[in-house]
Amino acid sequence: CRCSRHLQEKSIPTIRVRAEAVKNIKNAAAETRKAMKTIVAKVDLRQASSAEVIQTAAKILQEGGLVAFPTETVYGLGGNGLDSAACEKIYLAKGRPSDNPLILHISEIEELDRIVAEVSPQAKALMDAFWPGPLTMIFKKKDIVPAKATGGLDTVAVRFPNHPVARAIIRAAGLPIAAPSANSSGKPSPTRASHVEYDLNGKIDMIVDGGAAEWGLESTIVDVSGTVPMILRPGAVTKEMMEQVIGPVEIDPAILHKPTADFKPKAPGMKYTHYSPKAEVFLVKGEQTAVAERINALAAAERAAGKKVGVMATEETKTLYHADIILSLGSRAKPEEIGANLFKTLRKFDFLGVDVVYSEVFSEKGEGMAIMNRLNKAAGYRVLEAE
């Protein structure tokens, strides 16, 4: 690697390492990180030039590097899921806590055998119904999967994405690819390559730009390693949809409430504050007229104190508010539209320099559960009641 060549040029002793040599090593590593140039390449699988982009991405992954790529949910930050060092690079690039498990992505169901110890009949039924697609399942892992990829757990989260670019890269690499969302930890997940570049440029090897993500919210995570399947993160594949296939499905209480400090997450995103813009975010719940009145009063007070205020509204309510920036998530009649726009809108508030954001809340039925899960985490569970 460049770091090794740099050290050889400096003739640093490799047998007896003195304090000065240690300092030089640390400085060389820091310079290597500063010098990393992130490749940004557009890809369209209808064009022949895309084959070179896919092969470049695959080679980087095979050599232990990091590649951000599109999926149907959000952009993922990929590394070799069987390589502890590559997984560690993911944590470092994101600034992600090491007890937050990663998801391994495969390009064909047959690849599951390499990493998973057992597949229950319920899991097989869910695979038949929803794979490829925005559903992650947690299985008992095989020893080949390193602890660094699982947060030290004896289970592994696996997803079979339904995005042609993601699958092409995974297939070309010939590896299960660990790929959390390609953003700085705690920030809104990226739904466009430009979001990834804003957060991780200079920290990773490559960004493959395949256009906007379709769903805009991360995959549903369901634990199928026990007797009764349990949802650990809501997403596009809802509880109701799964129950039509396999019967009763439970919901982990951590989805609905703020976890305690000693909580050990079984899946990504369960423990820590996520999806937060730089602005403080507050949710306001209640009857719609009362919500608008409360938000307008709060916004007026914040603006009087010299703060720039944003409001997240819907097409049906956006004219009710008075603030510096009012952004619509879409129509309440189309929860999939609200989900697709949520992270993009949170990032736009950052771009516009907003200090405080107030948001309406949504029904937790169906896809609304995923929307409210992300909003609660973005707000740090700060919910105000409209009077």
Backbone torsions as a table, in degrees:
resi	resn	phi	psi	omega
1	CYS	NA	166.5	-178.9
2	ARG	-59.4	-36.1	-179.5
3	CYS	-61.8	-43.7	-179.3
4	SER	-64.1	-44.9	178.8
5	ARG	-60.4	-40.5	-179.9
6	HIS	-62.2	-40.7	-179.0
7	LEU	-68.8	-38.3	178.7
8	GLN	-64.3	-40.3	179.2
9	GLU	-62.6	-32.9	179.8
10	LYS	-82.2	-5.7	179.7
11	SER	55.5	44.8	178.3
12	ILE	-75.8	130.9	-179.6
13	PRO	-58.4	140.5	-179.4
14	THR	-105.7	-8.0	-179.5
15	ILE	-100.8	-56.1	176.1
16	ARG	-105.9	108.9	-176.6
17	VAL	-97.9	110.9	179.6
18	ARG	-84.9	171.7	-178.5
19	ALA	-58.3	-39.2	-178.7
20	GLU	-66.8	-36.8	178.8
21	ALA	-65.4	-41.4	177.7
22	VAL	-59.7	-42.2	178.4
23	LYS	-61.5	-42.2	179.5
24	ASN	-63.9	-39.5	179.3
25	ILE	-61.7	-46.4	-180.0
26	LYS	-62.4	-40.9	179.6
27	ASN	-65.8	-39.2	179.5
28	ALA	-63.8	-42.3	178.7
29	ALA	-62.2	-41.1	179.3
30	ALA	-64.2	-41.0	-179.8
31	GLU	-66.7	-36.1	177.8
32	THR	-62.2	-42.9	179.4
33	ARG	-63.9	-40.9	179.4
34	LYS	-64.3	-35.1	-173.3
35	ALA	-82.7	-10.5	-177.1
36	MET	-59.8	128.0	176.9
37	LYS	-108.4	120.9	-179.1
38	THR	-83.4	123.4	175.7
39	ILE	-76.6	130.2	173.6
40	VAL	-117.9	116.9	-174.8
41	ALA	-131.1	127.5	175.5
42	LYS	-77.3	147.6	-179.6
43	VAL	-137.1	136.6	174.3
44	ASP	-140.4	108.7	-172.1
45	LEU	-64.1	-9.3	175.4
46	ARG	-78.9	-11.0	-177.9
47	GLN	-108.4	140.5	-176.9
48	ALA	-61.8	-30.2	-177.5
49	SER	-64.6	-18.5	-178.2
50	SER	-67.7	-25.4	-179.6
51	ALA	-59.8	-38.5	179.5
52	GLU	-67.8	-39.0	178.4
53	VAL	-63.0	-44.9	-179.9
54	ILE	-62.0	-44.1	-178.7
55	GLN	-67.4	-37.6	176.8
56	THR	-62.7	-45.2	178.7
57	ALA	-61.7	-43.4	-179.2
58	ALA	-63.0	-41.8	-179.6
59	LYS	-63.8	-41.3	178.2
60	ILE	-60.9	-44.4	179.7
61	LEU	-64.4	-42.2	179.3
62	GLN	-63.2	-30.0	-178.6
63	GLU	-92.2	9.2	175.4
64	GLY	91.3	10.3	179.3
65	GLY	-88.8	-177.8	-176.4
66	LEU	-118.6	134.5	-180.0
67	VAL	-132.9	125.9	172.9
68	ALA	-89.8	137.0	-176.8
69	PHE	-147.1	158.7	-177.8
70	PRO	-79.7	146.6	165.6
71	THR	-128.9	177.8	179.7
72	GLU	-72.2	-12.2	-179.5
73	THR	-98.1	-73.0	175.0
74	VAL	-140.5	177.6	175.0
75	TYR	-75.8	138.3	179.1
76	GLY	-107.9	151.8	176.0
77	LEU	-104.3	104.1	-169.8
78	GLY	-94.2	142.6	171.6
79	GLY	-149.4	163.9	179.3
80	ASN	-60.3	112.7	-175.8
81	GLY	-72.4	-8.0	178.2
82	LEU	-103.7	4.8	-176.4
83	ASP	-116.5	111.0	-178.4
84	SER	-57.5	-37.9	-178.4
85	ALA	-66.5	-40.0	178.2
86	ALA	-66.2	-41.1	177.4
87	CYS	-62.2	-39.7	178.0
88	GLU	-62.3	-37.1	177.2
89	LYS	-61.5	-37.4	178.1
90	ILE	-61.0	-48.5	179.7
91	TYR	-59.3	-42.5	-177.7
92	LEU	-68.5	-43.2	-178.7
93	ALA	-63.0	-38.9	-178.6
94	LYS	-83.9	-21.8	-169.4
95	GLY	71.3	37.1	-171.6
96	ARG	-93.4	136.1	175.9
97	PRO	-59.3	138.0	-172.5
98	SER	-73.1	-10.5	177.1
99	ASP	-92.9	7.1	179.4
100	ASN	-94.4	106.0	-171.2
101	PRO	-61.1	155.7	176.4
102	LEU	-99.7	163.4	176.1
103	ILE	-109.1	129.6	175.6
104	LEU	-90.9	131.6	-178.3
105	HIS	-106.3	136.8	179.3
106	ILE	-120.5	163.1	-179.1
107	SER	-106.5	-13.0	176.7
108	GLU	-148.2	149.3	-178.6
109	ILE	-60.0	-32.7	-178.9
110	GLU	-59.3	-24.5	-179.4
111	GLU	-71.3	-12.4	-179.6
112	LEU	-63.2	-35.1	-175.8
113	ASP	-58.0	-28.8	-176.3
114	ARG	-70.5	-27.1	-170.0
115	ILE	-120.7	-14.4	-173.5
116	VAL	-112.5	135.9	-176.7
117	ALA	-79.2	-37.4	-178.0
118	GLU	-154.2	150.0	178.3
119	VAL	-125.5	116.5	-178.4
120	SER	-75.3	161.7	175.5
121	PRO	-58.0	-35.8	177.9
122	GLN	-64.9	-42.8	178.6
123	ALA	-62.7	-41.4	179.4
124	LYS	-62.1	-40.0	178.8
125	ALA	-65.3	-39.3	177.6
126	LEU	-67.5	-38.5	177.0
127	MET	-61.5	-44.7	-179.5
128	ASP	-63.5	-33.4	-176.2
129	ALA	-84.5	-35.6	-166.7
130	PHE	-126.3	-3.4	176.9
131	TRP	-103.0	139.6	-5.7
132	PRO	-71.7	148.8	-179.0
133	GLY	164.9	-174.7	-172.7
134	PRO	-81.6	51.3	178.2
135	LEU	-130.4	124.0	174.6
136	THR	-106.1	134.8	178.6
137	MET	-119.0	143.1	-179.8
138	ILE	-104.1	123.5	-177.9
139	PHE	-121.7	164.3	166.4
140	LYS	-65.7	134.5	-173.4
141	LYS	-94.5	160.0	169.3
142	LYS	-89.0	162.5	-175.1
143	ASP	-64.4	-21.2	-179.0
144	ILE	-64.0	-23.5	179.9
145	VAL	-82.9	119.8	-175.9
146	PRO	-72.9	152.7	178.7
147	ALA	-59.2	-29.4	-179.3
148	LYS	-62.7	-25.5	-179.7
149	ALA	-85.6	-14.9	-172.0
150	THR	-118.6	7.9	-177.0
151	GLY	65.3	25.8	179.2
152	GLY	83.0	4.2	-179.1
153	LEU	-83.6	162.5	176.7
154	ASP	-92.2	13.7	177.1
155	THR	-120.1	161.9	178.6
156	VAL	-134.8	137.8	176.7
157	ALA	-90.5	131.9	-176.1
158	VAL	-132.1	139.2	175.6
159	ARG	-134.2	144.3	175.9
160	PHE	-114.7	91.9	-171.9
161	PRO	-70.1	151.6	178.1
162	ASN	-106.1	56.9	178.1
163	HIS	-133.9	123.2	-173.7
164	PRO	-60.1	-35.5	-179.6
165	VAL	-70.3	-46.1	178.7
166	ALA	-57.6	-47.6	-177.4
167	ARG	-66.9	-35.7	178.9
168	ALA	-64.7	-41.0	-180.0
169	ILE	-67.8	-45.7	-179.8
170	ILE	-62.1	-44.1	-179.4
171	ARG	-63.2	-43.2	-179.2
172	ALA	-67.1	-34.8	179.4
173	ALA	-72.5	-30.4	-179.3
174	GLY	70.4	28.8	-175.9
175	LEU	-139.0	151.1	165.7
176	PRO	-71.7	128.9	-172.3
177	ILE	-105.3	117.1	172.9
178	ALA	-72.1	125.7	-173.6
179	ALA	-150.5	87.5	168.1
180	PRO	-73.9	178.2	178.2
181	SER	-62.2	143.5	-171.6
182	ALA	-89.4	60.5	180.0
183	ASN	-136.2	166.4	169.9
184	SER	-64.5	137.6	-174.7
185	SER	-56.1	132.2	179.2
186	GLY	93.4	-17.1	-178.7
187	LYS	-87.9	164.6	178.4
188	PRO	-56.8	137.9	-179.9
189	SER	-63.5	148.2	-175.3
190	PRO	-85.2	131.6	176.1
191	THR	-110.5	0.5	178.1
192	ARG	-142.4	154.1	-179.7
193	ALA	-61.0	-32.9	179.4
194	SER	-63.1	-32.7	176.5
195	HIS	-64.7	-42.0	178.9
196	VAL	-63.3	-45.2	-178.6
197	GLU	-61.2	-39.1	179.5
198	TYR	-61.2	-41.2	-175.9
199	ASP	-85.0	-38.3	-164.8
200	LEU	-122.6	5.7	178.7
201	ASN	-57.5	129.7	-178.2
202	GLY	86.7	-5.7	-179.8
203	LYS	-109.1	-16.4	-178.7
204	ILE	-131.5	167.6	-172.7
205	ASP	-79.8	-36.6	-171.0
206	MET	-155.4	146.8	171.1
207	ILE	-123.5	121.2	176.8
208	VAL	-97.0	115.7	-176.1
209	ASP	-92.1	105.2	178.8
210	GLY	-112.6	23.4	179.8
211	GLY	87.5	-173.9	-176.0
212	ALA	-72.0	142.4	174.8
213	ALA	-70.1	145.8	-174.3
214	GLU	-76.0	-51.5	-172.8
215	TRP	-80.9	-43.6	177.3
216	GLY	85.3	-9.9	173.1
217	LEU	-123.9	147.5	-178.7
218	GLU	-63.4	164.8	-176.4
219	SER	-63.9	154.8	167.5
220	THR	-64.6	139.6	173.1
221	ILE	-116.5	126.0	177.2
222	VAL	-127.8	131.4	178.7
223	ASP	-85.2	114.1	179.5
224	VAL	-111.6	21.1	-178.7
225	SER	-88.4	-10.1	-179.9
226	GLY	-109.3	-164.4	-177.0
227	THR	-73.7	-47.0	179.9
228	VAL	-111.8	123.9	178.2
229	PRO	-56.8	140.9	-177.6
230	MET	-132.4	128.6	177.7
231	ILE	-77.0	125.2	178.7
232	LEU	-105.3	-19.2	174.1
233	ARG	-151.4	123.1	179.7
234	PRO	-76.1	153.2	179.2
235	GLY	-160.9	-153.5	-174.8
236	ALA	-66.5	-32.0	174.2
237	VAL	-86.9	107.7	-170.4
238	THR	-88.2	167.3	175.6
239	LYS	-55.7	-45.5	-178.8
240	GLU	-61.6	-39.5	179.8
241	MET	-65.7	-42.6	179.7
242	MET	-68.1	-38.4	-177.9
243	GLU	-67.1	-26.1	174.9
244	GLN	-66.2	-23.0	-177.0
245	VAL	-96.0	-42.9	-170.6
246	ILE	-125.0	1.6	-177.2
247	GLY	87.5	-153.5	-171.0
248	PRO	-55.0	133.9	175.2
249	VAL	-130.6	131.5	-179.8
250	GLU	-93.5	164.8	177.4
251	ILE	-119.9	128.2	178.0
252	ASP	-66.6	131.3	-179.4
253	PRO	-58.0	-24.1	-178.8
254	ALA	-65.4	-18.7	177.1
255	ILE	-66.2	-36.9	-170.1
256	LEU	-97.4	-15.2	-175.1
257	HIS	-132.5	156.2	179.2
258	LYS	-68.0	124.3	-178.7
259	PRO	-68.1	154.1	176.0
260	THR	-77.0	165.9	-175.9
261	ALA	-63.5	-30.7	-177.2
262	ASP	-92.3	8.9	-178.6
263	PHE	-67.2	132.1	177.8
264	LYS	-102.0	111.6	-174.2
265	PRO	-69.1	137.7	176.6
266	LYS	-96.0	-8.7	-178.1
267	ALA	-153.6	160.4	179.6
268	PRO	-58.0	141.2	171.4
269	GLY	82.1	5.3	-175.1
270	MET	-83.5	-31.2	-169.9
271	LYS	-99.4	-43.9	-166.2
272	TYR	-98.0	157.1	173.3
273	THR	-61.7	134.4	-176.2
274	HIS	-135.1	168.8	167.6
275	TYR	63.2	20.1	-172.5
276	SER	-92.1	131.6	169.8
277	PRO	-75.9	-179.8	177.3
278	LYS	-67.8	-29.0	179.9
279	ALA	-70.4	154.5	169.6
280	GLU	-73.1	137.4	-178.5
281	VAL	-117.0	133.6	176.4
282	PHE	-129.1	138.6	174.7
283	LEU	-100.4	141.9	-180.0
284	VAL	-125.4	122.5	-176.2
285	LYS	-118.6	154.0	179.4
286	GLY	143.5	-168.1	177.0
287	GLU	-65.7	143.1	-167.9
288	GLN	-56.4	-45.7	-180.0
289	THR	-62.0	-41.7	179.4
290	ALA	-66.1	-37.5	178.0
291	VAL	-61.9	-46.0	180.0
292	ALA	-62.1	-42.9	179.5
293	GLU	-63.9	-41.9	-179.2
294	ARG	-66.7	-44.6	179.9
295	ILE	-63.7	-42.4	180.0
296	ASN	-63.3	-38.4	178.3
297	ALA	-67.0	-43.7	178.5
298	LEU	-64.4	-41.2	179.7
299	ALA	-64.2	-40.7	179.0
300	ALA	-61.7	-41.7	179.8
301	ALA	-66.0	-42.5	-179.8
302	GLU	-67.1	-39.2	179.6
303	ARG	-67.8	-35.6	177.1
304	ALA	-64.5	-27.6	178.3
305	ALA	-86.7	5.7	175.5
306	GLY	89.3	14.2	-179.5
307	LYS	-97.1	149.9	176.7
308	LYS	-91.6	126.3	-170.4
309	VAL	-114.8	136.1	175.1
310	GLY	-119.0	153.7	177.3
311	VAL	-129.8	132.3	171.2
312	MET	-97.9	114.7	-176.0
313	ALA	-123.6	-166.4	176.6
314	THR	-126.1	172.6	178.3
315	GLU	-59.2	-32.8	-177.5
316	GLU	-76.2	-20.4	-171.1
317	THR	-124.0	-4.3	-171.0
318	LYS	-61.0	-24.8	-179.6
319	THR	-81.6	-4.2	-178.0
320	LEU	-83.8	-11.1	-168.6
321	TYR	-107.6	155.9	176.4
322	HIS	-129.2	107.5	-178.8
323	ALA	-157.7	175.6	179.2
324	ASP	-68.3	-42.8	-178.6
325	ILE	-133.3	124.9	176.8
326	ILE	-121.9	118.3	-177.8
327	LEU	-119.7	136.0	179.2
328	SER	-94.6	134.9	175.5
329	LEU	-83.8	-12.8	-176.6
330	GLY	126.2	-165.9	-177.3
331	SER	-87.4	139.1	176.0
332	ARG	-61.8	-24.0	179.3
333	ALA	-75.3	-9.3	-178.2
334	LYS	-128.1	79.8	-178.4
335	PRO	-59.4	-29.6	178.3
336	GLU	-64.7	-31.6	177.3
337	GLU	-69.9	-42.8	178.4
338	ILE	-63.1	-43.7	178.5
339	GLY	-62.1	-42.2	-178.8
340	ALA	-65.8	-28.7	-175.8
341	ASN	-96.0	-9.5	-170.1
342	LEU	-61.3	-56.0	-176.0
343	PHE	-67.4	-37.6	177.9
344	LYS	-60.8	-39.8	-178.8
345	THR	-70.3	-41.6	176.9
346	LEU	-60.1	-40.9	178.1
347	ARG	-67.9	-32.9	179.8
348	LYS	-65.3	-35.2	176.2
349	PHE	-60.8	-38.3	175.2
350	ASP	-60.8	-47.8	-178.4
351	PHE	-59.6	-34.3	-177.7
352	LEU	-88.6	0.5	174.0
353	GLY	72.6	34.0	-179.3
354	VAL	-78.4	141.7	-179.9
355	ASP	-93.0	-35.6	-177.3
356	VAL	-137.2	137.1	177.6
357	VAL	-122.9	131.6	172.3
358	TYR	-111.8	136.9	-177.4
359	SER	-130.2	144.6	167.8
360	GLU	-67.9	165.7	174.3
361	VAL	-112.3	169.6	-173.5
362	PHE	-133.3	160.5	175.6
363	SER	-59.0	143.1	179.9
364	GLU	-94.3	14.5	176.8
365	LYS	-80.5	144.0	176.5
366	GLY	57.0	-130.6	-179.7
367	GLU	-66.4	-17.1	177.9
368	GLY	-60.5	-28.1	177.9
369	MET	-63.0	-41.1	178.2
370	ALA	-66.1	-41.4	179.4
371	ILE	-61.8	-46.6	-178.1
372	MET	-70.6	-32.6	175.1
373	ASN	-59.3	-45.8	-179.3
374	ARG	-70.2	-40.0	179.3
375	LEU	-64.8	-42.4	178.7
376	ASN	-60.1	-42.1	179.2
377	LYS	-69.7	-38.5	177.6
378	ALA	-61.6	-34.5	-178.9
379	ALA	-91.1	-0.3	-175.3
380	GLY	61.6	31.4	179.5
381	TYR	63.2	27.2	176.4
382	ARG	-89.2	102.8	-176.8
383	VAL	-119.9	126.5	179.4
384	LEU	-105.9	141.1	177.0
385	GLU	-90.1	130.9	174.9
386	ALA	-73.3	133.9	-176.2
387	GLU	-86.3	NA	NA
